[in-house]
Amino acid sequence: MTISHRLIVLVSLFITCLITANILIAKQISVGALILPAAIIIFPISYILGDILTEVYGYEQTRRVIWLGFLCNLLAVVAIWIGEILPSASTFEAQSAYEKILGSTPRFLLASFIAYLAGEFANSFILAKMKIATGGRWLWTRTIGSTIVGQGLDTIIVLTIAFAGVLPFSVLTTMILGHWLVKTGYEIIATPLTYSLVNYLKRKENINVYDYKTNFNPVHIT
C-alpha cells in the first residue's frame, strides 16, 4: 500500500498535537472567568486533523491513526515515567519540578487515555456517517457536529474521572461546560481552514472516501 507524503504530514501533526497537549495539561491558565489547561492551545487541533483525515481518507484509515496516536502517547508516558524513577545526577537539581510537571497521577492518565479513545472514535464515526447521510454536502455540519459529540465525550470523561469526588459537583459541571464550549468554538473558528485543507487534499490525492461498507468496530484494524 502506497502512503502519500501528505498523509504522513497529517498523521505526524496529529500525534504531535496529542503528545504536546498531554505535556501542556500540567499548567492551568486563566481565560476570563474560566480556568483551563494550557493544552487547550493545541489539543482541539487534533480534532480538526481527525476531521480532515476522516473526510478525505475515511474512517478505516483514521482508525489506524487514532490507535497509532494512542501507542505513541503511551510510549511517551512510559519514557517520562522511567526518566522520573531513574536516579538523578548530582548536577540535576530539578527532580521535584520534573515530577510535578511531568509526573501525572495514574488516575489522570487513565482518564486521559479513555477520554482520548472515546472522543476521537466518536468524532470520526459521526463524521463518516454524516458524510453518507448528506451525500458529501455541508462539510461544516459534519465537522462541527462530530466535534460537539467527540469533544463533549472527551471532556466529560477526562474531567469526571480526574476530579469526581475531588471537586464539588457544581464546580465540576461548570468546568466541563466551559471546556466543551471553548473546544467547540475552536472548531467553528477553524472551519474555513478545514474547508481549504480538505479541498486541497481531495484535489491533490484524487481521493474522497465514503464509508459505505466500512466495519466501524474501533478495534477492527486491518
C-alpha positions, 0 to 999 in steps of 0.5 A: 500500500502506497502512503502519500507524503501528505498523509504522513504530514497529517498523521505526524501533526496529529500525534504531535498535537496529542503528545504536546497537549498531554505535556501542556495539561500540567499548567492551568491558565486563566481565560476570563472567568474560566480556568483551563489547561494550557493544552487547550492551545493545541489539543482541539487541533487534533480534532480538526486533523481527525476531521480532515483525515476522516473526510478525505481518507475515511474512517478505516484509515483514521482508525489506524491513526487514532490507535497509532496516536494512542501507542505513541502517547503511551510510549511517551508516558512510559519514557517520562515515567522511567526518566522520573524513577531513574536516579538523578545526577548530582548536577540535576537539581530539578527532580521535584519540578520534573515530577510535578510537571511531568509526573501525572497521577495514574488516575489522570492518565487513565482518564486521559487515555479513555477520554482520548479513545472515546472522543476521537472514535466518536468524532470520526464515526459521526463524521463518516456517517454524516458524510453518507447521510448528506451525500458529501454536502455541508462539510461544516455540519459534519465537522462541527457536529462530530466535534460537539459529540467527540469533544463533549465525550472527551471532556466529560470523561477526562474531567469526571474521572480526574476530579469526581469526588475531588471537586464539588459537583457544581464546580465540576459541571461548570468546568466541563461546560466551559471546556466543551464550549471553548473546544467547540468554538475552536472548531467553528473558528477553524472551519474555513481552514478545514474547508481549504485543507480538505479541498486541497487534499481531495484535489491533490490525492484524487481521493474522497472516501465514503464509508459505505461498507466500512466495519466501524468496530474501533478495534477492527484494524486491518 
